[in-house]
Every structure is written in C-alpha cells, then in structure tokens.
Amino acid sequence: MKPKCCLKNEIEKPICVCSYEELFSILGKKWVVLILRIIHIFGSSGYNEIFNKISGITPKAFGDKLRILENSGLIERKVVSEQPLRTEYSLSFEGEKLLASLGPFFDEVLKL
C-alpha cells in the first residue's frame, strides 16, 4: 500500500510529493517568504534587525515564524554572544537552495 501523498505519473510509477506538501505548507504561512527574503538579502542578521524591517507583524507571530523556519531546516540560529545574549539567523544550505530557485519568481513579482 502506497502512502496517500504519492501520485502516479504516466508510467504508473509512484511519485512521492510529501516533501512538496510540507514545503508549501511552510511557505504558505503569512510572513515566512518575507522573512526568508530579508535574511537572503541582508545576510546573517539578529532578531531585531529582521523584525524592524517588517511592518505589521507582532513579536509573537515573528518568533513563531522564526521557530517554524528553524525547525524546518530553512534557517539556522546561532548564539553569537552571551552577555548580552545575541542570536543571529542565517539561511541554511537548504534555505539557500530554495531562495535560489525562487529568485526568478521574486524578479517577476518585483516588476509588477
């Protein structure tokens, strides 16, 4: 029995789309693509540096989205100093690959 996330193509071989469903469920959340794009453009950045570039997001929503992105492996969180505590967020290798593939999409959207 094949998993329900698998589809059949023309040759009747199953194609698993679970990872695509998971990726789209993450990217479909409000603010996620914007946060990824900011980290991509400005590089490794602290919490407040990213947060202050987004108007309209609450601190709770922002923290939730950072956790989702970190748990999904698209961004990495690194503590850069203990006193005062300072963390930086950067794109992971998987996040870099994703943003590179979404680059043409962003280019087209920005032309509108």
C-alpha positions, -999 to 999 in steps of 0.1 A, spaced: 0 0 0 15 33 -11 13 64 12 -15 88 3 9 115 -6 22 96 -36 8 102 -70 11 81 -102 27 95 -133 21 84 -169 43 53 -164 24 42 -133 54 47 -110 45 65 -78 59 99 -72 60 110 -36 50 146 -31 51 146 7 81 169 8 64 194 -16 32 194 5 53 201 36 73 228 19 42 246 5 25 244 39 55 263 54 59 288 25 21 294 25 22 309 61 20 346 63 53 364 67 75 333 60 86 342 25 92 378 35 114 367 64 134 343 42 138 371 16 151 396 42 177 371 55 187 363 19 192 400 10 208 412 42 226 381 52 231 368 88 210 391 110 198 395 146 163 392 157 156 429 160 174 436 127 149 413 109 119 423 130 124 460 124 124 455 86 88 441 86 59 464 93 27 449 107 40 417 123 36 411 160 66 399 181 47 367 189 40 360 152 76 368 143 90 345 169 66 317 158 77 321 122 114 320 131 108 288 150 89 272 121 117 281 97 144 269 121 125 236 128 120 231 90 158 235 84 155 266 62 173 289 86 199 284 113 200 301 147 234 309 162 242 325 196 269 350 189 273 365 224 263 355 259 264 389 276 241 404 264 225 374 247 226 379 210 214 355 183 217 357 146 197 340 119 210 329 86 198 307 57 208 271 59 221 253 28 186 241 21 173 277 26 199 290 1 189 264 -25 152 272 -20 158 310 -24 180 305 -54 151 285 -71 126 312 -61 148 340 -74 131 342 -108 97 344 -91 108 373 -70 123 390 -100 89 388 -118 69 399 -88 91 429 -83 85 440 -119 47 442 -114 
